[in-house]
Amino acid sequence: MNKPARSLVALAAVAVSMLAAAPRASADVQQACGYDGTTYYNCLRFDYTGYLWWKGVSFLHVNMPQQYAREIIACGGDFRAKIWGDDDGEAGDDPIRDMALDPAAPPTVDYAGLLVSFVAPNISNDQLDEDDGTDELYVKTSFRDCHTGLTRTFKSSNYVASFGWG
């Protein structure tokens, strides 16, 4: 291969890698939060990590007395979060990925109640591309309330983006 052809191939390789590394404009700063107006908010966002990979980040805040929240944390709480693809009704929704408690931010108590953070690193663009066209993703978060023995579940609003190429 002659020198101009090698240069053209190298330039094409750089261009393709820059395209793959560039964040998608439609999905790099938004956050989707569900809020019932009084007792909780549950949020989901995706941080772009490069080369069409993402980190899912979610947090749940539940308004409750501080001592009540401390007791839920002390009993383990069985905190869980899962990212779902919205397909027009929860019965047909697609599970995308479980999230783990954020090791950098363990469950805690703040002035208004319980705060729990979750992460899901290394989510491929293909996993988030759950529909043809626009993708709608949400997180369902839950914990076991040690006082009642019941599992409380919370849902964010839809994170709407286009993770596919179309």
C-alpha positions, -999 to 999 in steps of 0.1 A, spaced: 0 0 0 14 34 -9 19 62 15 -13 83 6 -34 51 9 -20 43 43 -27 79 54 -62 77 42 -68 44 61 -53 59 93 -75 90 89 -106 68 85 -97 48 115 -93 79 136 -126 93 123 -145 61 132 -130 59 167 -139 96 173 -175 89 162 -177 58 185 -162 78 215 -185 109 210 -214 111 235 -249 109 220 -263 144 224 -298 132 232 -288 112 262 -258 128 280 -273 152 305 -308 144 313 -323 127 344 -357 111 348 -373 113 382 -405 99 396 -421 118 424 -455 113 441 -456 148 455 -450 139 492 -432 107 501 -405 99 476 -385 107 445 -366 81 424 -343 92 397 -323 76 368 -296 89 346 -270 75 323 -234 89 323 -215 83 290 -182 65 296 -169 63 260 -170 40 230 -208 36 232 -207 24 269 -227 40 297 -230 39 335 -265 39 350 -269 59 381 -300 59 403 -310 73 436 -341 69 458 -351 94 485 -380 84 508 -393 110 533 -396 94 567 -385 101 603 -347 98 606 -348 71 633 -372 50 611 -347 53 582 -318 44 605 -336 12 616 -343 2 579 -306 6 571 -296 -13 603 -318 -43 594 -303 -46 559 -333 -32 540 -327 -56 510 -322 -26 488 -327 -34 450 -329 -15 417 -335 -27 382 -335 -8 349 -365 -15 327 -375 -7 291 -410 7 289 -432 -11 264 -465 5 271 -475 -12 303 -454 -28 330 -467 -63 322 -448 -63 289 -418 -42 299 -383 -56 293 -358 -60 321 -326 -43 310 -301 -46 339 -299 -50 377 -282 -22 396 -259 -25 426 -257 -4 457 -232 24 450 -201 14 470 -191 51 471 -224 61 486 -239 35 510 -275 39 522 -277 69 545 -301 92 564 -304 128 557 -326 156 572 -357 143 555 -353 105 555 -337 76 536 -313 81 507 -301 51 487 -278 52 456 -273 26 429 -250 21 399 -248 -1 369 -214 3 352 -206 -9 317 -239 -9 300 -236 -12 263 -254 11 239 -271 -21 225 -285 -30 259 -301 5 262 -315 4 226 -346 -14 238 -370 -2 210 -370 6 173 -365 44 174 -369 62 207 -360 43 239 -379 47 272 -361 34 302 -370 36 339 -358 23 372 -378 4 398 -363 6 433 -374 -13 464 -365 -20 499 -379 -42 527 -395 -21 555 -384 -40 586 -412 -23 606 -440 -37 585 -423 -66 568 -435 -53 534 -414 -45 504 -419 -9 492 -414 -2 455 -408 31 437 -406 39 400 -388 68 382 -403 85 352 -391 75 318 -356 84 306 -363 91 269 -334 89 244 -323 73 212 -295 48 218 -299 32 184 -285 44 151 -319 51 137 
